[in-house]
């Protein structure tokens, strides 16, 4: 049973981070080459703005921010699940190669499969999931030992190797195609948020609506899996089955996120760690906070990146990596 004071503390943090996300959204709307002045935001939302303000807010800024928020949530939840089922605090879908698997599948699909533009938006998350799933299965098989179970450190090392190999594959693909398609893959590799219209919001939203409640429903199983395997088996948990099911949900969330936001790493590493440090290691408590932290981190990175250098800006993935890489080294040394 969770003490009422802990639940109260969680609600306070959720309200605080929700307000932080809202403030960052308002700041983001007023920044950039195409922006809405702060005194026009509320009238525009109420339908009393000028055409230019409405176009910038509802067709440029709002869908991009929603895609960024949803992708940040998905990556944070994916990282939380991976850290629990592998019992490794360094697990992250970007670090262990899942994002690269999704990216390689998207690159191959984009280069070699002819498809109508309208259908591409909704098909690409499924393609990314297929690539990420194949990669995750291979990493799991290489990291699993029959007599010792899943080896957390081995998982990280194998995942890093897969990530490097798949990134190299995408570079090879880039060298054999035309300029327009090269630009797309290069933007994906850099973590540039490219899905910035409403269809991408509708393509990403169902994955979170279905999978996040499922993960929260199984939060207690995640708590048990985060202990040693003998303990999990002793309380009646079918370790391999539960681990595979939950890993599939983590892979699906990460694939859906990176299919529209590019190869962004470290969100799934940092958001769960920050949330755990605030509220403790119980998944049912820290995952909702991690979702808000992941959203805020990616939204902040995207806002900073697109306003840092004119006219194209810096990809959000680069900004996140500048923060996340030292944090990863710190955790590596600490653990």
N, C-alpha and C positions, 0 to 999 in steps of 0.2 A: 504493500500500500504506500502511495506517495503522500508525504505530509502536505497538508493544505498550504503551509508557508512556501513550500517549493513550487507548488502550482501557481500561487500568487506571484512569486518571483518570475516564473516563466511568462506569465501574462504581461507583467511590467516590461520585460525585455521585448516581447512581441509588439507591444504598443510602441515602444521607443524606436525599434527598427522599422516599423511600419511608417512612423512619422518621418524617419530619416529617409526612407525610400521616397515618400511623397515630396519632401523638401528637395531632394536631388532631382526628381522629375520636373519640378517647377523651375529649378535653376537650369536644367538641361533645355527646357523649352525656350528660355530667353537667351541662349548662347548659340553662336554659329552664324554662318553666312545667311541662312534662311532661319529667321527666328521670329518670335512673337513678343512684343514688349510686354512687360509684366502687368502693366495697367490694362492690357487688352485681353489677358488670358481668360478671366472670368466671363466678361461679355461674350467672348468668342465661344466658350463652352456652352453658354446659355443661348447661342444662336443669334447674337446681336453684333457679331464681329463683321469686319469687311471680308470680301471674298479671298483676298490674299492671306489674311490671318487664318481663316478657316481652312484653306488649302494647306498652309504650312503646318498647322496644328493637327488636323485630322488625316492628312494624306502623307505627310513627311515625318513629323515628330512622333505622334502618338503610336502608330504601328511599329516604328523602330524601337521605341522604348518598351512596348509590350513584348516584342520578340526578345529583347535583351533581358527583361525581367523574367520571362518564362524560361529562357535558356539558362539563366543564372540559377533559378530554382531547381531545374532538372539536373544540372551538374552538381549542385550541392547535395541533393538527395542521393544521386548516384554515388558520389564519393562517400557519403555517410554509410550507405549499405555495403559498399566494397570494403571499407575499413572494418566494419563489424564482422562480415562473413570470412574475411581473411585474417582477422586479428592482427592487422598491420596498420599502424597509424599513418604510414606513408602512402597507402593506396589511394590512387586518384585515376579516373578514367583517362586523363591526358598523359599521365606518367607511365602507366602500365600498358599502353598501346591500344586501348579500346578506341580512343578518338582517332588514332591513325588508321585503324582498321576501317572505321566508318568513312574516313576521308578517302582512303584508297578505293573503296567501293563506289563512292560518289564520283570520284575522278574517272574511273573506268566507265561508269554508266554515262556520265556527261560527254565523254569523248567518243564513245562507240555505239551508243544506243540512240537512234533517232526517236524523238518523242515531242509531242506538241507542247508548246510553252505553258498552256493552262494546266495540263496534267502533270508537268514536271514538278510543280510546287508540292503536290500532294503525294507523289510517288517517291520523292527523294528521301523522306524520313524512313520509309520502308527499306529502301536500298541501303541507306546508312546502317540500319539495324541489322540487315543481313551481313554486311561486312564486319560490323562490330561483333556480332554473334560468332562468326567463324573465328575471328581473332581471339575472342574470349575463351572459346572452347579449346583452341590450340594452347593458349597460355595455361589454362587450367590443367590440361593433360600433362604438359611438361613440368608443371610445378607440383603435381600430385604424386605421392609415393604410396604404394599399397600398404606398406607396413607402418608408415608414419603419418599418413594423411597429407593434407595440404600444407606446404611449407611456405610461410609468409615471406621470408627474405628471398627465397628462390623465386617466388611469384613476382616480386618487384624486379629482380634482375632479368628474368626472362621477358617480362613486360617491357622493360626499357630496351632490350634487344629487338623485340618485335616492333616497337615504336620507331627505332632508328631504321630498321630494314624497310618498313612500309613508307616512311618518309622518303627514303632513297628511291623506292619504287615510283612514288609520285613525281620526283624530280626527273626520273627516266621518262615517264609519260609526258612531262612538260616538254622535253627536248624533241619529241616526235609529233608535235601537233602545231596548229596554226596559232597566230598571235592572240586572237580574241579568247580562245579557250585557255591559253596559257595564263592570261590575266586572271581568269576566274580561279584556276587552281592555285595560282600564286597568292591570291587574296585569301583563299581558304587556308592555306598553309600558315599564313601570317595571323590568322584569327580575326579577319575582318568581318564584321557583321554585315552580311550581304542580303539576307532575307528581310527587307525593310518595308514590306507592304502588307495589307490586311490578309491576303491569302496565306501568307506564312504564319500569321497569328493563328488562323483557323486550322492550319496543318499541324501546328505544334501543340495547341491547347488540349486536344483529346488525349494525348499521351499522358499529360500530367493529371487530367481529371480522372483517368482510370487507374493509373499506376501509383500515384502518391497516396490515395486512401488505402490501397492494397498494402503498401509498405507500412503505413502507420498502423493498420490493423495487425500486422505481423511484427510490430515493434518488440514485443516480449520475446519472440523467437530470435530476433536479432540480438537482444541482450544476452540470451543463452548461448548463441553461436559465438559471441564475442569472448566467452569464457573458453576454457580448454575443451577439447573434444570429449574426454572421458566424462566431464561434468554434463555436457550436453546429452550424451548418450545415456547417462545415468538418470536424467529426468525424463527420458522417453522421447527425445527429439530425434527424428531420422535425419542425421546430420547432412549426409550427401544430398538427399532429396531436397531438403529445405535450402541448402546452400545453392544448389543449381537453380531452383525456382527464383530465389531472391537475386541471384546473380543475373538471371535473364531480365528481371525488372530494372536492375541497375544499368545493364547494357542498353536496354531499350530507351531509358531516359537520356543517357549520355549520347546515344546515336541521334535521337530526335533533336537534342539541343545543338550538337555540332553540325547537323545537316543544314541548319539555317544561320548558325553563328560562326562557323569555321572552327579551325583547330585550336580551341582555347583550353589551356591546361591550368592547373593550380587552383581554380575555383573550388573544385571538389575536394581539394586538400585543405585549403585555408578555412572555408566556411564551417565545416564540421568541427575543426579544432577550436575555432573561436567560440562556437556555440557550446562545446563541451566545457571549455574553461569558464563559461558564464553560469551554466546550469547543471553541469555534471554529465556523466556518460550514459544515462538512460536514453535510449533512442526515442521513446515517445515524448520526451521532454526537449531534447536538443534538436531533433530533425526539423520541427516547425521553425525554430529560431534560425537554424542553418539555411533554410530556404530563403528567409528574408535577408540574411547576410549575403548569400550568394547572389541574389537579385541586386542588392545594393552595390556589391563589389563590381559586378559586370556592368551595371548601368553607369557607375562612376568612371570606370575604365573607358567605356565607350564615349562618355561625355568629354573626358579629358583628351582622349585620343583624337577625336574629330575636330577639336578646337586647337590642338597643339601646333600643327603645321598646316598652313594653307597651300593648295586648296583641298588636297585629298585627306589630310590628317594622318594619324598613326593608328594602325589596327588595334582594336581593343585587346587582342591576344598578346600583343607586344607590351602594352601597358601593364596587363596582369602579370606577365612573365617577369617584368622588372621588379615587381613586388614579390611575386610568388617564388622565384628562384632562390633568393636569399632565405626566405622562410623555409623552403624545402631543405636547404643545407643546414639550417639551424635545427630542424627536427631530426635530420639524419645524424647530426653530431650528438644531439640529446638522447636519441634512442640507441 
